Amino acid sequence: MSLDLLTLDLLRTALALCMLGYGGYRDLRTREVHDLVWVVSGAAGLLLDAYELLVGTLGLTQLVYAVGAMAVFALVLGLLRLMGEADLLAFMALVLIHPRAPAYVGLNTGWSPPFFPFTLVSNVALAGVLTPIANSLLNLSLSLRGVSLFEGREGLPLHRRLVLLFTARYMELERVRGPPFEYPLEMGGELRLRPDIWDDEAATRAFEEMRLRGQKLVWVSATLPYLVVMTGGYLLSVALGDALFLLLFMLL
């Protein structure tokens, strides 16, 4: 007995939620997720793809385009070091699980995304916008409590202050956990806009030196639990479809 399209899509969604739920939990706790999570999930998605190819509910060209587009996207971000290995593998596993839009996407809005991998990437990016907003609110709340965010750095240009306000955290040094959760932006007396996340030993030494000097507050770059953001973007995708498109449609 063949499975209907809705049942297949519910199986795909359950698989994706299990993968992202576990991955997000591990990302929050340790910032590390074993590659086996993505391999097993992607393999299960590939089995569903093979079944749909067999029964004719998924086209081979559609599958190749979806996987190929996500592979190029992952390769570019990996080369630019804009995303970690686990995040890229998660995207690849996700497109194997969902090479096309689920049948139930668009039932409420009347529009189903024609190319679901693009919808996944777009919605994850949209969910990621919340992070700089959260950073700015946390920094401003500290400022409202009377803490000077740029004490001793009054000559810092306005544009650099704005970048730090949205992309970094000014926090108590005793609360800093260090790599792989936070990396210092204050190195050698210089306040940087981008951290060196590839040298954990240097970051740990920098924090220890600050503690020995009696420093109380420090600018840090908090690594993003991207798999949590990806989970939010995925939920947007299966609930609404292309959220950015719908938002622009309502505004225009």
C-alpha positions as CSV (number, residue, x, y, z in Angstrom):
1,M,0.0,0.0,0.0
2,S,1.5,3.3,-1.0
3,L,1.6,6.3,1.3
4,D,-0.4,9.4,0.4
5,L,1.5,12.7,-0.1
6,L,0.2,14.3,3.2
7,T,1.4,11.3,5.2
8,L,4.8,11.4,3.6
9,D,5.1,15.1,4.3
10,L,4.2,14.6,8.0
11,L,6.9,11.9,8.2
12,R,9.4,14.4,6.7
13,T,8.4,17.1,9.1
14,A,8.7,14.8,12.1
15,L,12.1,13.7,11.0
16,A,13.3,17.3,10.5
17,L,11.9,18.4,13.9
18,C,13.7,15.5,15.6
19,M,16.9,16.4,13.8
20,L,16.8,20.1,14.5
21,G,15.4,19.7,18.0
22,Y,18.3,17.5,19.1
23,G,20.8,19.6,17.1
24,G,19.5,22.8,18.6
25,Y,19.7,21.4,22.2
26,R,23.3,20.3,21.7
27,D,24.2,23.6,20.1
28,L,22.9,25.5,23.1
29,R,24.7,23.3,25.6
30,T,28.1,22.7,23.9
31,R,28.1,24.4,20.4
32,E,29.0,20.9,19.1
33,V,26.8,18.4,17.3
34,H,28.1,15.0,16.1
35,D,28.1,14.6,12.3
36,L,26.2,11.3,12.7
37,V,23.1,13.3,13.4
38,W,23.1,14.9,9.9
39,V,24.3,11.7,8.2
40,V,21.5,9.5,9.7
41,S,18.8,12.2,9.1
42,G,19.9,12.9,5.6
43,A,20.0,9.2,4.8
44,A,16.4,8.8,6.1
45,G,15.4,11.8,4.0
46,L,17.1,10.2,1.0
47,L,15.1,7.0,1.5
48,L,11.9,9.0,1.5
49,D,13.1,10.7,-1.7
50,A,13.8,7.3,-3.3
51,Y,10.3,6.1,-2.4
52,E,8.7,9.3,-3.9
53,L,10.8,8.9,-7.1
54,L,9.5,5.4,-7.3
55,V,5.8,6.3,-7.0
56,G,6.2,9.4,-9.1
57,T,5.4,12.1,-6.5
58,L,8.9,13.6,-6.8
59,G,10.8,14.3,-10.0
60,L,14.5,13.5,-10.4
61,T,15.2,16.9,-11.9
62,Q,13.4,18.6,-8.9
63,L,15.6,16.6,-6.5
64,V,18.8,17.3,-8.3
65,Y,18.1,21.0,-8.5
66,A,17.2,21.2,-4.8
67,V,20.3,19.3,-3.6
68,G,22.6,21.0,-6.1
69,A,21.4,24.5,-5.2
70,M,21.9,23.8,-1.4
71,A,25.3,22.3,-2.1
72,V,26.5,25.4,-3.9
73,F,25.1,27.6,-1.1
74,A,26.8,25.5,1.6
75,L,30.1,25.5,-0.4
76,V,30.1,29.3,-0.7
77,L,29.3,29.9,2.9
78,G,31.9,27.4,4.0
79,L,34.6,29.0,1.9
80,L,33.8,32.4,3.3
81,R,33.8,31.0,6.8
82,L,30.3,32.5,7.4
83,M,28.9,29.3,8.8
84,G,30.2,26.3,10.8
85,E,30.4,22.7,9.5
86,A,27.5,21.5,11.5
87,D,25.2,24.3,10.2
88,L,26.1,23.5,6.6
89,L,25.6,19.8,7.1
90,A,22.2,20.6,8.7
91,F,21.1,22.5,5.6
92,M,22.2,19.6,3.4
93,A,20.3,17.1,5.5
94,L,17.3,19.4,5.6
95,V,17.1,19.7,1.8
96,L,17.3,15.9,1.5
97,I,14.4,15.7,3.9
98,H,12.4,18.5,2.1
99,P,13.4,18.7,-1.6
100,R,10.0,20.1,-2.3
101,A,7.4,22.1,-0.3
102,P,5.2,20.0,1.9
103,A,1.7,19.6,0.6
104,Y,0.2,21.4,3.5
105,V,2.3,24.5,3.1
106,G,0.2,27.3,1.6
107,L,-3.2,25.9,2.6
108,N,-3.8,28.9,4.9
109,T,-2.2,31.5,2.6
110,G,-3.1,30.2,-0.8
111,W,0.5,30.2,-2.0
112,S,3.0,27.4,-1.9
113,P,6.7,28.1,-2.5
114,P,7.9,26.9,-5.9
115,F,11.4,26.2,-4.7
116,F,11.4,25.1,-1.1
117,P,15.2,25.2,-0.5
118,F,15.2,28.9,-1.2
119,T,12.4,29.3,1.3
120,L,14.3,27.5,3.9
121,V,17.4,29.7,3.5
122,S,15.3,32.9,3.3
123,N,13.3,32.1,6.5
124,V,16.4,31.1,8.4
125,A,18.0,34.4,7.5
126,L,14.8,36.2,8.6
127,A,14.9,34.4,11.9
128,G,18.6,35.4,12.3
129,V,17.6,39.1,12.2
130,L,16.3,38.7,15.7
131,T,19.9,38.1,17.1
132,P,21.3,41.6,16.5
133,I,18.0,43.1,17.8
134,A,18.4,41.0,21.0
135,N,22.1,42.1,21.3
136,S,21.1,45.8,21.0
137,L,18.4,45.5,23.6
138,L,20.7,43.8,26.1
139,N,23.3,46.4,25.6
140,L,20.9,49.3,25.9
141,S,19.4,47.8,29.1
142,L,22.9,47.8,30.6
143,S,23.2,51.5,29.5
144,L,19.9,52.3,31.1
145,R,21.2,50.9,34.4
146,G,24.0,53.5,34.4
147,V,26.8,51.5,32.8
148,S,28.9,53.4,30.2
149,L,29.2,51.1,27.2
150,F,32.3,52.9,25.8
151,E,34.0,54.2,28.9
152,G,37.6,55.2,28.0
153,R,36.8,54.9,24.4
154,E,35.0,58.2,23.8
155,G,36.8,58.7,20.6
156,L,35.4,55.6,19.0
157,P,33.6,56.6,15.7
158,L,29.8,56.4,15.7
159,H,29.6,53.7,13.0
160,R,31.9,51.4,15.0
161,R,29.7,52.0,18.1
162,L,26.6,51.0,16.2
163,V,28.2,47.9,14.8
164,L,29.2,46.8,18.3
165,L,25.8,47.7,19.7
166,F,24.1,45.2,17.4
167,T,26.7,42.5,16.9
168,A,28.5,42.2,20.3
169,R,27.7,42.0,24.0
170,Y,29.0,44.2,26.8
171,M,28.9,42.0,29.8
172,E,30.4,41.3,33.2
173,L,33.7,39.5,32.9
174,E,32.8,37.0,35.6
175,R,29.8,35.9,33.6
176,V,31.9,35.1,30.5
177,R,32.1,31.4,29.8
178,G,34.8,31.8,27.1
179,P,35.2,29.7,24.0
180,P,33.2,28.2,22.3
181,F,30.5,30.5,23.6
182,E,32.1,33.9,23.8
183,Y,35.2,35.4,22.2
184,P,36.9,38.7,23.2
185,L,36.8,41.7,21.0
186,E,39.3,43.5,23.2
187,M,42.8,42.2,22.3
188,G,46.0,44.0,23.1
189,G,44.2,47.2,24.1
190,E,42.4,47.4,20.7
191,L,38.6,47.1,20.3
192,R,37.9,44.9,17.3
193,L,34.6,44.5,15.4
194,R,35.3,40.8,14.5
195,P,36.6,38.1,16.8
196,D,39.2,35.5,16.1
197,I,37.0,32.4,16.6
198,W,39.7,30.0,15.2
199,D,42.1,30.3,18.2
200,D,40.4,29.3,21.4
201,E,43.7,29.3,23.3
202,A,44.4,32.9,22.5
203,A,40.8,33.9,23.5
204,T,41.1,32.1,26.8
205,R,44.4,33.8,27.6
206,A,42.9,37.2,26.7
207,F,40.1,36.7,29.2
208,E,42.5,35.5,31.9
209,E,44.7,38.5,31.4
210,M,41.6,40.8,31.8
211,R,40.7,39.0,35.0
212,L,44.2,39.5,36.4
213,R,44.0,43.2,35.6
214,G,40.8,43.4,37.6
215,Q,38.7,44.3,34.6
216,K,35.0,44.1,35.3
217,L,33.3,44.5,31.9
218,V,34.3,43.4,28.5
219,W,33.0,43.5,24.9
220,V,32.6,40.0,23.6
221,S,31.2,38.3,20.5
222,A,28.8,35.6,21.5
223,T,28.7,32.7,19.0
224,L,25.3,32.2,17.6
225,P,23.5,28.9,18.3
226,Y,22.7,28.8,14.6
227,L,20.8,25.5,14.8
228,V,18.3,27.1,17.1
229,V,17.8,29.9,14.5
230,M,17.6,27.3,11.8
231,T,14.8,25.6,13.7
232,G,12.9,28.9,13.9
233,G,13.3,29.4,10.2
234,Y,12.2,25.9,9.5
235,L,9.0,26.3,11.6
236,L,8.3,29.5,9.6
237,S,8.8,27.6,6.4
238,V,6.4,24.7,7.2
239,A,3.8,27.0,8.8
240,L,3.7,29.9,6.4
241,G,5.8,29.1,3.4
242,D,8.1,32.0,2.3
243,A,7.6,34.4,5.2
244,L,9.6,37.3,3.5
245,F,7.5,37.0,0.4
246,L,4.2,37.1,2.4
247,L,5.5,40.0,4.4
248,L,6.3,42.0,1.3
249,F,3.0,41.0,-0.3
250,M,1.1,42.3,2.7
251,L,3.1,45.6,2.8
252,L,2.7,46.2,-1.0
